Amino acid sequence: MTAQEQNFVKKLLQWNDLDNNRQMPWKGEKDPYKIWLSEIILQQTRVHQGLDYYNRFVASFPTIKLLAKAPETNVFKLWEGLGYYTRCKNLIATAKYIANELDGKFPDNYADILLLKGIGPYTAAAIGSFAFNLPYAVVDGNVFRVLARYFGIAKAIDSNGGKQFFTLLANKLLDKKQPGKYNQALMDFGAVICKPQLPDCNNCMLKINCTALAESNVNQLPVKEKRIIKKTRWFYYLIVEYKGRQYVRLRGPKDIWENLYEFVLIENDKPLALEKFEELQKVKDLFGKNSIAVVQISPLYKQQLTHQTIQGQFIRIKISKPFAGKDYKAFSQVEIDKLPFPKFITAYLKDKNVSLNLF
């Protein structure tokens, strides 16, 4: 190692021992199940958002065998609001595989951990190092940022070459004797000191040898080369009521919110003229000769996803005879309350102060 690299490892561990007060319920955890659970929840989710979900999952399913036995709808309901529901689908699949094929015993080597559904190199390294003290470096957004700034690396972290470069460097720096402690220290340092915005450079124990600070380009690192192109989709959810029951369906594969439920949906590429709702062709196609009465129309709701923006409204409707829409089934309110819905819908259902336009 170079002198700068040796200083990095020494000072990082020194900071961890003296100043790292970051508290999380899974820190120091050795149960691979709980570590895996926390890591899956924290994929694409901030720590403060994932804390309650982690605690609820551990309370509901203290072992991986109990998670594997649970009805999938119950698991998705517990996940409701976290987003990126493919994570939950993979969580269920991996729990069933470990419970049924491995007798509930989590793999204890990196290669086998990496083979599990929903687990990539970062998650495998985290589980391996924290639970089994395996010498694999975690490389996440915090690690990219700290290494890029400290060593002044301008390689794009979202390029194949950049990812490979940072992964090799991270493994070179890894303290092989205490990989779990080192990995946690590095992630905590990125979250507490070397933050994306307003990094605490004044109180940084690594500042003397930090290249980005010396060259006054802390805010320019790390570098990304790809721009996300976002599209807007308009979702109009019809809460169709007949004899006290409402119609919902399970969303299918190959789109957002797979395995979650939704009300009757009209999707459009632009806003609909709701003042002429009953005259819209899509409405006529849905209901045919079934007479409808619009009761309420909600204000506009919006949800920002990684690659798209969902906007739309909720229209409460009463109909004169059963709804014949494909895949939709009638549920009572008690049954609906137990179903998992995407955040876009739960935001409406939980909004008790919503101001509705009555017709």
N, C-alpha and C positions, 0 to 999 in steps of 0.2 A: 504493500500500500504506500501511496505517497504521503507526505507529511500532512497535506490538506485532508486526505481521506482518514488518516489516523486521528486527526483532531476532531473530525466530524463524529466518529464513533465514540470517542472518549467524552466529548462535550455533551452529546445527545444522552448518553447513559447517566452522566452527571446531572443533567437537567431532570431526567426522569426520577432519580433518587432524591433530589433536593426540592424540586419545585412542581413536579407533576401531580396536581391534585384533581385531575379530571376523574369524576366518579361515574361509573356505569355498572348496572347490576351483573353484567357478564364479564367484567374485568377480573382476571385471576381465576376464572372458571376453568375447570379441567374436564367437565363432562362434555364429550364431543357433540352430543345431541343438542345441548343448550348453546354451545358455540355455533354450531351449524344453523340453528334456529335464528340466533341473533344476526348472523351474517346474511342469511337469506332476507330477513326483514329489512336490513340496512342497505341492501342493494337498491339503488335509486331512491333512497329514503334518508332524510336527515335523522340524526340520533334522537333529537327531542320529539320527533314525530313517531319514531319507532318504539320508544320506551314502553308506553302503555300497551302496545300490541304484544311486545315480548312478554311482559308480565302476565297478560291475559292468556297467552298461549301456554306458558309454563304452568299457570294455575289450572287451565282446562285440560292440558295434556302433559303431565309431568314426565312421561316417558314416551319414547318414539313408538312403542307398541300401541299405546293408547291413541296417539295421533293417527296411526295407520288404521285402527279399527273405527275411527269416528266417521259418521256419514259425511260425504264430501260437501253437501250443502251447508252443514254446520261449520266446517272448516272455512269455507268461502265466506260465510256470514261473519265469522270472527275476523277474517282478513279485510272485510268491507271497509273501504275508505283509504286503504294503503296504495291502491293503484298497481299497475304493472302485474296484472293477475296471472300472467304466465308463471311468475314466481310461486304463487300458491299452488298452481297445477303441478309444478315440478316438486314442490315441497311434499305434496300428497303422494306422488309417484315414488319419490325416494324413500319416504317413510314406509310405504308398503313393501318396497324392495328389501330394505334393511330388516324390517320386522319379519317378513315371510321367507326371504332367501338367506338371510344372515343371522337369523334367530335374535334379532334386535341388537346385535353387536356392530357398532360403527367401525368401518375399516380403519386400521391404524397405520397405513402407509400411504404415501403421497399418490402413487400411481392409481391405487384402488379408489381413493377419495375422489380423484379427478374424473374417474369414470362415472360417478354418480350424476344423475340427471339434475341439471340446474346449477352445477358446480363447475366453475372455470378455474384457471391457475391462481387467481387472487384468493378465492374462497378456499381452495384446497390448501394453499400455503397458510392461510389464517388458521384453519382447523388443525392442520398438521403441526404447526409450531405451537399453538396455544394448548392443544390437548395432549400432544404426544412429543413435544419438544423436537420436532423434525426440522432440519436446517434448510428451510425454504423461505425466501423473502416475500413479503406481501408487497404488491405494487398497485396502489390505488391512487385516487386523485390527490390525496394528501402527500403521498410519497413522490409522485411526479413533481408536485409543486416544490417541495422542500429540496429535492435533489437538483431540479432545474435551477433554482435560485442560488443555492449554496455553491454549486459547481459552475454556474453560468452557462448552462446547456441550452442552446437555441433549437435543438431538434424538436420537431412537432410530436407531441405526445399522442396524437391520434393517427399517426402514420405507422405502418408496420415496422419500418426501420427505427423510428423513435421508440416504440414500445419495446423492441428487442434490445436497443441500447440501454434504456433505463432498467430493464429487467436484469441484464447482465451486471450493471453497476450496483443495483440493489443487492444482488446476491454476493457480489464481491465485498460489499461493506458489512454484510450480515455478521453479527456476532454468533458464531456457530455453537458456542458453549451455552448460550441463553437466547436462542432465536425468538421464543415467544415474548420474552421481556423486551428485547430489542425491537421487534415488529410493533408491539403495542406502543412503545415509547415514540417511535417514528410517526405513527399515525396520530398519536395524541399531540405531538409537537406541531404537526401540520394543522390540526384542528384548533389548537389553543394559541400558538405563537405565530407560526408562518401561515396565517389565514389568507384566503383568496383576496379579500379586500381588507384594507387597514391592518396589515401585519404588524405585530408588536416588535419592531426591529430594535427599539431602544432597550428592551428587556430581554433580548435574545442572547443566549450564551454562545451562539455560533457566529455572531456578527463580525468578529475580528477577521475571520477567514472567509466570509461570505462574498462570493464574486459579484452577485447581483447588487448587493448593497454598495460595494466598492465602486461599481460602474454605474450606479444610480438608475438601474433598470429593473428594480424589484417588481414593479407593476406590469412589466412587459413579459414576464415569465410566469408560468410556462407558455410555450407557443402551441397554438392549434392551427391546422391548415384547412380544416373542413368547415363549411358553413351549413347549418341545418336549414333546409327549405321547408317551411311550414305551410300547411293548407288549412282552410276553414271549412267545416262541415256544419250544416244546419240540421238539428234534430228537433222534431216536434213530437212530443210524447202525448198521446191521447189516453187519458185515464177513463176508460170506457166502463160504465157501470150498468149492470142489468140485474135487477132483483137483489141488490145489496152485495153483489160480487163484482170483481174487477178482473180484466183480462191482462195476463202477462205471458211472456214466453222466455225460454232460455236462449241467450245469444249463442250463435254458432261459432265455428272456428274461422281462422284466417281474417280476423278483424279485432279491433279493440274490444275489451270487456268480455272475452270468451268465458263461458261458464257462469256468467252473471245473468240476472233476470232483468227484464225491461217491460215497460208498458207498450201499448200499440204505437209503433213508430212510423212517422212519415219523415224520410230524409230528403233534403233538397239542397241544391248547390247554391242557393241564395235565399234571402228571407222571404217568407210567405206573407201574403196580404190577408191577415187573420180577420179583418173586418168583413171579408167576404168568404169566411171559412167554409160554410156549407156549399158554396158554389165551386170550390176548388176541385179540379178533376181528380186529384189524388184522393180526396175525401170521398167523392162519388164512387171511385173504383173500390175503395175499402168497404163501404157500407151498402152499396147497391140500393135496394129498395127499402132497406131498414131505416126507419125514420130516426133522426137524431135531434137531441136538444142540447145545445152548448150551455153549460152552467157557469163555468169560470175559465178565464184565461190568465195565466200567471205573467209576471214581468219576465224580462229576459234573463236567462241563466247562461253562465259561461264557465268553461273549464279549459285550462291550458295544459295540453299534453306535450310530450317531447317534440313530436313532429307534426302536430296538428292542434287546431283550436276547435273546440266543440261549443257551439252556441245554439240556443233554442228556447222553447217555451213549453209549458204544460197546459193542456186543454182538457178540462173535465167535461165529460159527455154522458148523457143518459140515452139509452136506446130502447126501442119498443119490443125487440125480440133478440134472441141470442146472437152474439157476434160470430161470424163464420170465417174470420181471418185465419190464415195458415199458421199452424204451430201455437196459436194462442189458446190458453186455457183459463177458465174462470176460477178465481180464488176468493176466499173470504178475507176480510181485513186481518183477522187473526193469523191466517196462513201467510198472507203477504208480509206481515211484520217479521216473519221468521226467515224470509228469503233474502239472499245477498243481492244487492243492487250496486251499480257503479256510483261513484261519488257524485256525478252529475245529477243523478236521480235522488240520492239520499239528501243532497243539499236542499232540494225542493221539499222532500217529505219531512225534513227536520225543521224547516223554516216556519216557525209558528207565527212569525210577525209579517209573513208575506202579504203584500197588498194586492188583492185580485180585482180585476175588472169584471163586474157582474153584467150579464146580458139580460 
